[in-house]
Amino acid sequence: RQAPYVCKYVHSPEEIAQVHSPMDVATSKPVSQPVQHPPHPVHSPAVGEYSPTLASPEEMLFTFLSKHEDCFKCSLGSVYLWLQSEDIISLADLSDAVDDTDYVDSELTKNGLKKFKRGAFKIAVKDAAVAQA
């Protein structure tokens, strides 16, 4: 192992204070008072920011589908419209639908769900439905 690096120069406390404290530009001497930093801004939600408590069930379903878009072979819009045609308009409805294995294997996969993503999609739907409730 290598020994730790030791500075070969000896600095006086005044030199250290001068290097590590704010300087007054006019006098080039250390400022005795600490620097006042502005307070950190408080985060407030931006206009139009997604808020699940205020969103409709349709918006929540669409948001969920967009987060899991990689589970589908076709466009997100076509999957969403097809689900609406099947009267699946909320995460609770989708959760009920994925409980039926035959429905998932036949209808959902036929209409865009990737076969190798079925298990992960079912788990994600169940978790989202529980979180929403």
C-alpha positions, 0 to 999 in steps of 0.5 A: 500500500502507498502512504497517504499524501502529506502536504509538504508546506506548512500553513499558518492559521491566517493563511488557511482562514484566508484561503477558506473564507470569503474575501472582501473584493475591495480590501482583499481581506477575509470577511468576518461574517458568514456568507448569506445564501438565498433560501432554497425554493419550495417545490410547488407542482407545475401547472398541468402536472399529473396528480393521481388524486384529481385524475379521472379513471380513464386518465389513470388507465392511460397513464398506466398504459403509457408507463408499460408501453413496452408490453405491447406490440402495437401503438398505445392509442390502439390498445387504449381504444380497444380496451375502451371497446371492451368496457375496460375504462379503469385500472380496477376493470383491467385488474378484473380482466387480467384475473381471467387467464383465458382472457389474457391469453386469447384477447389481450395477446391477440390485441397487442400484449406481448406473450413474454410480457404477460406475467409482468404486465399482470403483476404491474396491473395488480400493483397499480390497482391496489395502489390506486384503491 
